[in-house]
Amino acid sequence: MSAQDGVETTASGSGTSPVRVPELSFFFPAHNEEANLEGLVDEALAVLPGLAAKFEIIAVDDGSKDRTPAIADELAARHPDLFRVVHHPVNLGYGAALRSGFRAARYDLIAFIDGDRQFKVVDLGLLTARIAADDSPDVVVGYRLKRADPPIRRWYARIYRLSNRVFFGVRVRDIDCACKLFKRQALEPIRVESGGAFFTAELLIKLRFEGRRIGQVGVAHYARTAGSPTGAKPKVVFRAVRDFWSLRLHLWVSRGKAMRRGEPILG
């Protein structure tokens, strides 16, 4: 089903066969994910050969205080041709971690999920199938079929989704879903200013204003079994609200200048 402006299109993930692509860069941000990191990398190493003829795995350690940096370095030494790690000496925020992942990616298709294992790597196959569909979207955004988060985070998400629809016209079912796939060429002109939780929303807003096609597909979502979430912390929410209104005000003043604000996604 297409949205009114013809940009966002939706498809169900059920019954969809994954499509094996020529190349895929897969990355994930990780902040204090020592209990999840090795399992996620092992999962990716097992699954990605079936999804891409050539692939790479990149972890972005965002200033972790636990054993995440050491475990990541051990894994990089164990799998030097397939796994790399980018270290932030201090915690820079979710958006900054994603930015580092995009900049480290080398291939024409770039996918990410979060490092908390609330998504399965195998479900990236739903996204590769969607991007290979006849309408050929530039971006595929997952939406959680059943969100496995506490009520407060689901409440925040509903307000956030509605606000982005009302103020930016982005008709995406789950704008902050951390399961996304991008064509590199769609990202080349895009600059993003936010370094926090608003990063992916700003990215999708600017892709929409560039006229890029955004496809959607339903994916499973799983409860976190290790580590601690940070998305509902007041300082994270405050930063996202600040970045939201900064972009909205700059777009009202001058869309052209607003689109040029921030740093290039691909460096």
N, C-alpha and C positions, 0 to 999 in steps of 0.2 A: 504494500500500500504506500503510495507516495504522499508526502506532505504537500500543503498548498503551494509552497514555493518550489517544489520539484527537487529539493536537495536531499532530504532524508527519505530513505526507503527501508522497509522492514521486511524481514523474513523469519520464519520459525526455524529453530535449530534442529527440531525433531526430524528424524529420518533423513538427515543430510549426510552424504558421504564426504569425508575429507578429501581435499584436492592437494596433491603433492606439487609443490612449487619448486622452481629451479634454485632459488636462494632465499634464505630467511635469517635475519638478525633477530635474536630473541634476548631481551634483557629484563631485569627486575631490580627494583630498589630494595635495599635491605637496611633496616635500622634496628639493631639489637635482635637479630633473628638467628642466633646461634643454634636454637633447637630446630629450625626449619631449613636452614641453608643447604646442608648436605643432601637431605631428602629431596629438595626441589631440584638441585642440580642432577642428581641421579635420575629423577623422573624425566627431566628434559633430555638427558643423554639417551634414555631408553625410547622416548617418544619421537623426538625430532627427526631421526633418520626416515621415519615413515611420512613425514610432512614436508621435507625439503631435501633435494639432492645435495645441497651444500648449506651448512648452517653454522652459526656461532652462538655462544651463550655468554652473556655479559652480566655480571653482578655489580651493582653500584652500592658500595658500603658507605652509608651516609653518616659518618662520624659515630659509628657504633662504639659502645663502652664495654660490651661483653666480648666473647670470643669470635664474633662474626668476622673481623678482619683476618685473624689467624686461620680460621677454617677456610675462608675464601682463598687465601694464598696457598694453603695446602692443596686445595682442589685445582687451582690454576697450575701448580707444579705437576699434579697428577695427570691433567688433561690439557697440556699446553697448546694443542692444535685446535681445541674446541671451546675452551672456557677461559675467559679473562675477567679480571676484576678492576674496577675503578674505585679508588679510595678517596673519600672526603676526610681530611684531618679532623674537621669538626662537623657537627650536624648543621646542614644548610637548609633543610626542609624538603618536603616531598617533591615539589616542582623542580627544585635544583637537582635532585637525584634523577628525575626523569630526563631533564635536559642533558645531564652527563651521559645517560644511556643512549639517547638519540645521537649525540655527538660521537660516541664510540662505535656506533653501528656502521657496518661497511656495505651491507647488501641492499638490494632494491626494495625488498619488503622488510618492514620493521615492526615487530610485535612486542608488547610487554604485558606482564601481569605483575601483581604485587608479590613480595617475598614472603608473605604470611601463609601461603598455601591454601587460601580460600578459593582459588581457582585451580583447575587441573590443566596441565600443559596440553593434554590430548584434545581439549576443547578448542585449542587454536585451530584445529582442523575444520571446525565449523566456520571460523573466520576466513581461512584460506578458500574454502568452498564458496563463501559469500562474495569474496573479492574477485573470484573467477567467474561469477555469474554473468549473464548476458548484458545486464545494465552496467557492469564494470565500475563499481564505486571506487573512489579514491581512498576511502577510509572505511573500515568496518569497526563498529562500536558494539561490544557485547552489552546485553542487558540481563540482569539477574532474574531468572525465572522465579525464584523464591529466595528472598534475601535472608541470609543466616546471620543477622546482626541484632544487637539489642534494640528495643523499641525506640530509645532516644535517637539512635543513629538513623533508623528508618524514618522517624519524624523529621529530622534535619534534612534527609534526602528528598522527601516530598516537597518541602518548602524550597529547597535549592533547585529542584527540577522545575517547579512552577515559576520561580523567579527568573531563571534563564530563558524559559519560554516566553514570559511576558516582556522582559526587558531587552532580550537579544533575538527573539524569534527562533531559537534553536529547539526544534521539535524532536529531541532525542529522549527516548524513554528512560534512560539511566545514564545521565551525562558523566557521573563520576565513577562509573564501573571501570575497575582496573583490569580490563581485558580488551585490548584494542590492537588493530592492525592497520598499518599505513603504507601507501606507496611513497617511496622516497621523493619522487618528483613533485608530489603534492605538497611536501613540507618545505621545498627549497625556498619559496619566497616568504615564508612565515616567520614572524618575529613574535616572541612572547615575553611579557614583562614579569608576570608573577613567578615567584619562586616557591610558592606555598601550594595549598590544596586547590586553589583556583586555576592552577596551571593547565590542567586538561580541559577545563571549561573554556578558558581563553583560547586555547589551541583550536578547539572545535568551532568556537564563535568566529575566529579569523579564517579558518578553512571555509566556513559557510559563506562569509563575506567575499571570499575569493572565488566563489561559485563552484567549489569542489563538492562532489557527490558523496554523501555519507550514508553508508548502508548499516543496517542493524541486524543482530541475530541473538536469539536467546541462548544463555549459557547457564550451567549449574553453578551454584554458590554454596560454599561449605563453611561451617563454623570454624573459627580459629581454635586450634587445639594446643598451641604453644605460643609464648610471647605475649606482648601487651599491645593493644591497639592505641593509636594516638590521634585518630581523626576527629574525635569528639572533644578533645581538650579545648578549653576556652581560648587559649592563645592561637590555636590552629584555626578555630572558627572565626575569631576576630580578624585574623590576617586574610582569610578568604573573603569575608565581607568587605574589608577595606579594598582589596584588589578588584572585587566585583564592581564596586561603585567608582573606583578610579577608571576602569575601562569604560564603563557606561558614560561617565561624564566626558571623557576624552572623545568618545565616538560622537556624542552630541555636538561637541565643539567643532571637531574636524575628523571625519572618518579617515581621510588620507593620512593625516599625522598620527592618528591613533593606531593605524595598521602598521606604521613604521616604528612604533615604540617597542622597546624591549630588545632582547638578544636573538639572533638567528637560531632557529631550532637545530640546524645542522652545523652550526659553527662557521 
